[in-house]
Amino acid sequence: YDNEYWTRAQIGEISDEEFWRLTLQQFDIFDDQGVDKFKAKLFKGERARLRVGMVNLVKQMKQHYIVALLSNADSLFRKLLKTKFHADRLFHHVIISAEVGIAKPDPKIFQMACRIIGEKEAECIFIDDSITNIQSAKSIGIHSLQFTTTTSLKKDLRRLGISV
């Protein structure tokens, strides 16, 4: 995923299908069957799953706070969120970079997210595992926490006055 095509896919400039077609042409794979075969090998054994502790934390927080998911993802992510993970209802808002045309760490996506949820930057908390994204959100006044484990995240939230 570390190529210009993924960058373009996650801001909606090209489709998921176009991303795979262009990426795999670099490996002399030009037909749909070859793309499907490559993806099957690439994702074989991958077990994408949600962290139970995080799901429970999100459910708990949703009872008292507006909870949004901000994801750098392609145009297929919303469907996967609903059909594969059954997690679309965990959040009040789901903001996907390919749908809005901006991706993290661009500060504009954080500003947009604040507008969508109806809160000022200083009233929001952003949680992410990427220090680059954390620094970008902090640069516009959003409280930002780096996720490492659910336990440490709960401690960090408590320090901000969030009861979890």
Secondary structure, 3 states (H helix, E strand, C coil): CCCHHHHHHCCCCCCHHHHHHHHHHCCCCCCHHHHHHHHHHHHCCCCCCCCHHHHHHHHHHHCCCCCEEEECCCCCHHHHHHHCCCCHHHCCEEEEHHHHCCCCCCHHHHHHHHHHHCCCHHHCEEEECCHHHHHHHHHCCCEEEECCCHHHHHHHHHHCCCCC
